[in-house]
Amino acid sequence: MLEDDEAFFPLYNPSPVFTQDVYDANSAELDAIFDPISAALTQDAINDMNARVSVDLEQPEDVARDFLSRTTCSAD
């Protein structure tokens, strides 16, 4: 794999976005859902999923389902 030694490509730092009211009303449930995903969604995981879609031509929904099934959450 080529190294991005000049930092041409930005790092992905995805995060869930909620209004404060929604989060305040559902914080325990949202944390239970999104904390495991956030922990597993490392830059290496994102790079791997991007390669599976762009290089291996897998369907994005299949790659996402596989990722979710390997975290502590349900893929369905």
C-alpha positions, 0 to 999 in steps of 0.5 A, spaced: 500 500 500 502 506 498 503 511 504 500 518 504 507 521 506 505 528 504 498 528 508 494 529 501 488 525 503 484 527 510 483 523 515 476 521 516 473 522 523 466 520 523 461 522 528 454 521 530 450 528 530 444 529 534 440 535 537 441 536 544 434 535 545 434 528 542 441 526 545 438 528 552 432 524 551 435 518 549 443 518 551 443 512 554 440 508 548 444 512 543 451 511 547 449 504 547 448 504 540 454 508 537 460 507 542 461 500 540 461 503 533 465 509 534 471 504 538 471 500 532 471 505 526 478 506 526 482 509 520 484 502 518 477 500 518 475 505 514 481 504 509 479 497 509 472 498 507 473 503 502 478 498 499 473 493 499 468 497 495 473 501 491 478 496 489 474 489 490 468 492 488 463 489 493 457 493 495 457 498 500 451 495 504 455 488 504 461 492 507 457 496 512 453 490 514 459 486 515 463 491 519 457 492 524 456 484 525 463 484 527 462 490 532 458 489 538 452 491 535 447 488 530 447 489 523 440 489 522 
